Structures are given as structure tokens and as C-alpha cells.
Amino acid sequence: MTDIIEVKNLGVATDKQQILSNVSLSIPENTITTIVGPSGSGKSTLIRTFNRLTDLYPRLRVNGEVLFHGRSVREYKVMLLRRRIGLVFQKPNPFPMSVFDNVAFGPKLHASLTGSQLDTIVEESLKHAGLYGEVKDNMEKNAMDLSGGQQQRLCIARALAVQPEVLMMDEPTSSLDPIAKSRIEELMLRLKEDYTVVLVTHDIDQANRVSDSIELLYNGKIVEYEKPDVLQMPEYEHARQFVMKLSRQVGRQSRSTSENGCFVKLMRGSLV
């Protein structure tokens, strides 16, 4: 299996803080690689080095290597790199315009597409994101009027419309209800047939459900590399404490959900 992204001895720091230290990892094509870890461990910073979004923060010093198709990301024109390695953010951020115009924004900007070509790209992107059936009869609807889960799938469609090879998703379900969360997880599993997915989450159960491999990041360092199930006891003490803490939280959430009479069926199990 070919690695589409390789990270070698990556470090990111400010004048006052070392955010990432000697991080090395490989991301194979057409897989879901998940980066898990507690808040503040450097997960979001790590993936932002992949498409050089860290360039937007002058206070950050980046050293080491990030390779995309075997070439340093520094060798790519930044706009091209960010088209090929897209990012979906934690909270849905649709533009205050129609559903159609949200998805068409990128192709019109980068490729100057119009007419039937643009219509086709918008339709296909919405289908890939699992949203087309819900919006096809009202494409002029303001995106701000969609539900939270629909808005997040719209943002995924908008990212897909510029035809990336890698889709990074930074806590994409943290603000969604359980049903919307389940739909995004199902979507990730379908997307990896055509794209490489990099997921950031602190939800270990979610990581176990969707991942082909899991990187556990703690205090800016990769401390475990696991095939699911990462809930098997990690070797590293800090990683073990983190997994145990989250397991207890999941247990409390599960009991609370059961008391409320909710049952949400998930791909590889259920939350009751």
C-alpha cells in the first residue's frame, strides 16, 4: 500500500511552547488514519502542517519533513496543495449563501467552471457527501437554514468539489447529535474508497469504529501506533491513563443515554 503522506521528525514550537516533538508517521492511500489524544496534545496543529495552514501563524516554527507523494509540501504551490489536501473543521462553517453556491464556490474560484460542468460537479459532490437526496429539490435554500448535521455534510461536499486526494476532518462530529454523528461516520467509510481520510478525534470509540490505523498523540509526541481496537491496553503509561479516562467517560455517557430512552445503532456496535 502506497503512503500518500509521510511525516519525518516533525517539530512545531512557539517561543514559549514545544507543541510537537519528533513526530514521524505514514498515511497510506485510501485508508482512514485517525489521530487521537487529549485536548492540547497537538492533534490539530499536526494535520495543519500537511497542507501548510501553519504558514498562517507566523509565531509557529516548523522543522522536520512533511512529504506528499514523496515531495516536500514546501515544493508545492500553497493553493494547489490546499486543494489536494482539504480540511473540514470541527464546527460546520457554511457560507451564508445557497446550498448550490456553497459547493460551487471552489470550482468557480479555482477552475472558472460554469454551466453544465459546474452543475455536474455540485451534484456529484453532494452525492459523495450523502446530502444530495435531501437538498436536490431546493438547491437555492440558504445553507444557514440546514440542520447542523446537514451543514457539516455540506462542508464536506464543498471540500470534495475541488477534487482533493486527502480529506482531513478535525473533530467533525463533536458538535453533532448522535444520529448526525453516525451518518458522518458512515460517510467516512464510504469516502475512503475514493479518498484518503485523516481524522482527528478524542473519541476513542469513534476511532475504533472507522479507522484502519490509529496514532495516539500525547504531549506532542506519537506514543502509540495501533490497529483498532485501541481500547486494548496501550503499553505507554500516559496513553494507558488517557484511554482509561475516556473509557470511564464513555461509560457515564452510555448510562445517561440509556436513562433517556435513546438507542442509537452504530456501525460496529451500539451506544445504549
C-alpha positions in Angstrom: 0.0 0.0 0.0 1.4 3.4 -1.1 1.9 6.1 1.5 0.4 9.4 0.3 1.7 11.5 3.3 4.9 10.8 5.3 5.9 12.8 8.3 9.6 12.6 9.4 10.9 14.1 12.7 8.4 16.9 12.7 8.6 19.6 15.3 6.4 22.6 15.9 7.1 25.3 18.5 6.5 28.8 19.6 8.9 30.9 21.6 7.2 29.7 24.7 6.0 26.2 24.0 7.0 23.0 22.2 3.8 21.8 20.5 5.1 18.8 18.5 8.3 16.9 19.0 10.0 14.4 16.7 6.7 13.2 15.2 7.0 10.5 12.5 4.1 8.7 10.8 2.9 7.4 7.4 -0.6 7.7 6.0 -1.4 5.1 3.3 -3.7 5.9 0.4 -7.4 5.1 0.6 -7.5 4.4 4.3 -8.8 6.2 7.4 -5.9 7.2 9.6 -7.1 8.6 13.0 -5.1 10.8 15.3 -6.4 10.6 18.9 -5.2 12.3 22.0 -6.3 14.6 24.8 -7.1 18.2 24.2 -3.9 20.3 23.8 -1.8 17.3 22.6 -1.1 18.9 19.2 -3.6 17.0 17.0 -4.9 20.0 15.1 -1.5 21.5 14.7 -0.2 18.3 13.3 -2.7 18.0 10.4 -2.3 21.7 9.6 1.3 21.0 8.7 0.1 18.6 6.0 -1.3 21.5 3.8 0.8 24.3 5.3 -2.1 26.0 7.2 0.6 26.5 9.8 2.1 29.1 7.5 -0.8 31.4 8.5 0.6 31.6 12.0 4.0 33.4 11.9 4.8 32.6 15.5 5.0 28.9 14.7 8.4 27.4 13.9 8.2 24.2 11.9 11.1 21.8 11.4 11.4 18.3 10.1 9.7 17.0 6.9 6.2 16.5 5.6 6.1 14.7 2.3 3.1 14.5 -0.1 3.6 11.9 -2.8 7.3 11.8 -1.9 7.8 15.6 -2.3 8.2 18.1 0.5 5.0 20.1 0.9 7.3 23.2 0.7 7.8 22.4 -3.0 4.1 22.8 -3.9 2.3 26.0 -4.6 0.3 26.5 -1.4 -3.1 26.9 -3.1 -2.6 23.8 -5.1 -1.5 21.9 -2.0 -4.6 23.0 -0.1 -6.8 21.9 -3.0 -5.3 18.4 -2.9 -5.3 18.2 0.9 -8.6 19.6 2.1 -9.7 20.2 5.6 -13.2 20.0 7.3 -13.3 21.9 10.6 -14.8 21.0 13.9 -17.8 23.2 13.7 -19.8 23.4 10.4 -18.9 26.7 8.7 -21.1 27.0 5.6 -21.0 30.3 3.7 -24.2 32.5 4.1 -25.4 31.7 0.6 -27.3 28.9 -1.2 -26.5 25.2 -1.0 -25.5 25.3 -4.6 -23.3 28.3 -4.3 -21.5 26.8 -1.3 -20.5 23.8 -3.2 -19.8 25.7 -6.4 -17.6 28.2 -4.7 -14.3 26.3 -5.0 -14.7 25.1 -8.6 -15.7 28.6 -9.8 -12.7 30.1 -8.0 -10.0 27.6 -9.0 -11.2 26.3 -12.3 -13.5 29.0 -13.6 -16.2 26.4 -14.3 -19.7 27.4 -15.3 -22.9 25.9 -16.8 -23.4 22.2 -17.0 -19.8 21.3 -15.9 -20.4 23.2 -12.6 -23.9 21.6 -12.2 -22.3 18.2 -12.5 -19.5 18.8 -10.0 -22.0 20.2 -7.5 -24.4 17.2 -7.9 -21.6 14.7 -7.7 -20.0 16.3 -4.6 -23.3 16.4 -2.8 -23.9 12.7 -3.7 -20.4 11.8 -2.3 -21.3 13.7 0.9 -24.6 11.9 1.2 -26.6 15.1 1.1 -28.0 15.3 -2.5 -31.2 13.5 -1.8 -32.1 15.9 1.0 -31.4 19.1 -0.9 -31.9 18.3 -4.7 -35.3 20.0 -4.8 -34.2 23.1 -3.1 -30.6 23.9 -4.1 -31.3 27.6 -3.6 -32.0 27.2 0.1 -29.8 29.2 2.3 -27.2 26.9 3.8 -27.6 28.6 7.2 -31.1 27.1 7.4 -29.9 23.5 7.2 -29.5 21.3 10.3 -26.1 21.0 12.0 -25.5 17.6 10.5 -26.6 18.7 7.0 -24.3 21.8 7.3 -21.3 19.5 8.1 -22.1 17.3 5.2 -22.4 20.4 3.0 -18.9 21.5 4.2 -17.6 18.0 3.2 -19.3 18.4 -0.2 -17.7 21.8 -0.6 -14.3 20.3 0.2 -14.8 17.4 -2.3 -15.9 19.8 -5.1 -12.2 20.9 -5.7 -11.3 17.2 -6.1 -8.8 16.7 -3.2 -6.8 13.5 -2.8 -6.8 13.7 1.0 -9.6 14.9 3.2 -8.7 15.9 6.7 -11.5 16.0 9.3 -10.8 17.8 12.6 -13.3 16.6 15.2 -16.1 16.7 12.6 -18.8 15.3 14.8 -18.1 16.9 18.2 -20.9 19.4 17.8 -23.5 16.9 16.3 -26.2 14.8 17.9 -25.8 11.0 17.9 -27.8 10.4 14.7 -25.9 13.1 12.7 -22.7 11.7 14.1 -23.5 8.2 12.9 -24.2 9.5 9.4 -20.9 11.3 9.2 -19.1 8.1 10.4 -20.9 6.0 7.7 -19.9 8.7 5.2 -16.2 8.4 6.2 -16.2 4.7 5.5 -17.6 5.3 2.0 -15.3 8.2 1.2 -12.1 6.1 1.7 -13.0 4.2 -1.4 -12.1 7.3 -3.4 -10.1 9.5 -1.0 -7.6 9.2 1.8 -9.2 10.3 5.1 -7.3 11.7 8.1 -9.5 12.0 11.2 -8.7 13.9 14.4 -10.8 13.0 17.4 -10.6 12.5 21.2 -13.5 9.9 20.8 -11.7 6.6 21.0 -14.9 4.6 20.3 -15.4 6.6 17.1 -11.8 5.9 16.2 -12.3 2.2 16.7 -15.4 2.2 14.6 -14.0 3.9 11.5 -10.2 3.6 11.5 -7.7 1.5 9.6 -5.0 2.7 11.9 -4.8 4.9 14.9 -2.0 7.2 16.1 -2.1 8.2 19.7 -0.6 11.7 20.3 0.3 12.7 23.8 2.1 15.9 24.8 3.1 16.5 21.2 4.6 13.0 20.7 3.3 9.9 19.0 3.3 7.4 21.9 1.3 4.5 20.4 0.5 3.2 17.0 -2.3 0.8 17.0 -4.5 -1.2 14.7 -8.1 -1.0 16.1 -9.1 -1.9 18.8 -7.0 0.9 20.5 -9.1 0.3 23.7 -6.8 -2.7 24.2 -4.4 -1.6 26.9 -1.6 0.6 25.5 1.9 0.0 26.6 2.8 3.6 27.4 1.6 4.7 30.9 0.3 8.1 29.9 -1.5 6.7 26.9 -3.0 4.0 29.2 -4.3 6.6 31.6 -5.8 8.6 28.7 -7.6 5.6 27.3 -8.9 4.5 30.7 -10.2 8.0 31.4 -12.1 8.2 28.2 -13.4 4.7 28.7 -14.9 5.9 32.0 -16.4 8.9 30.3 -18.0 6.7 27.6 -19.5 4.5 30.3 -21.1 7.5 32.0 -22.4 8.8 28.7 -23.8 5.4 27.8 -25.7 5.1 31.1 -27.1 8.6 30.7 -28.2 7.8 27.1 -29.9 4.6 28.3 -31.8 6.5 31.1 -33.1 9.0 28.5 -34.6 6.1 26.5 -32.3 6.7 23.5 -30.9 3.9 21.3 -28.5 4.8 18.5 -27.3 1.9 16.4 -23.8 2.4 15.2 -21.7 0.6 12.6 -19.7 -1.8 14.8 -21.8 -1.8 17.9 -24.3 0.3 19.7 -24.4 3.0 22.3 -27.1 2.2 24.8 
